[in-house]
């Protein structure tokens, strides 16, 4: 058994109450908070971001329209602007990409499209998946197995799904001409071989470039703070952090699970700027978690690397995997991912 497995070290009920008491009201913690605040006061004003909210554009669309985007693991990519892309030609793009996939399969490439080489590709817009009216419309690409299409409704088994979006992408929109469509964030679900084929077609057709979008520990900490700050009608998942311990011959992982209400109580105790999250607050939040862990288990998490964050809003892994769990904060999650994608492009 892994000696670092946290759930086995203390019962959840006791740890849950103890965490709240220690992190919110204990005198040593208060002293630590004041110390960190004094240190932070001498450095330049930290960056600020708004706490994720449901956008008006999203509220205008029925939640069921977004349901298929939730509870799936998506792999993240950044994407440079598409040259001469037109929303008026989506049907033509569907036909061309279908032919391209079939041709690649017949050349012997492993595309994993089923026993039948014939596939159907569907391009469609995703209304409401944008931050402002200025953002380009998001669009969806799906690969379906044509051999399994029921004659009565024309549907089929979905083999691969990818979607392109831009949420509050003003910093990129201001830098390109009208010939380019800016959709810097691409999310894919399905076989990597299919993702590679679709990426090749887009690069040849629209002179763009895909790049895997990893999420470093710094950005995972921001995600943890922003998502913990979100008000939830009900919690659907435990707040959990995963740290990787570099060692030989193989690395070890430390899983740190917290009741979501206790995580929110901790956040409320360090949060001072209504509607916003600051770098200072993110640092305080993570510092308190690490201090509590060290107090109980005598392990310095500062010597490890944060690789995954899971909350009731979403979960994210450093290798560029994301799973969005809450429809209400879909746009808020995508806004930060768009920011990271734009930063990588620039």
Secondary structure by P-SEA (a helix, b strand, c coil): cccccccccccaaaaaaaaaaaacccaaaaaaaaaaaaaaaacccccccccccccccccccccccccccccbbbbbbbbccccccccccaaaaaaaaaaaaaaaaaaccccccccccbbbbbbbbbccccccccccbbbbbbbbcccccccccccccccbbbbbbcccaaaaaaccccccccccbbbbcccaaaaaaaaaaaaaaccbbbbbbbbcaaaaaaaaaaaaacccccccccbbbbbbbbbccbbbbbbbbbcaaaaaaaaaaaccccccccaaaaaaaaaaaaaaaaaccccccccbbbcccccccccccccbbbbbccccaaaaaaaaaaaaaaaaac
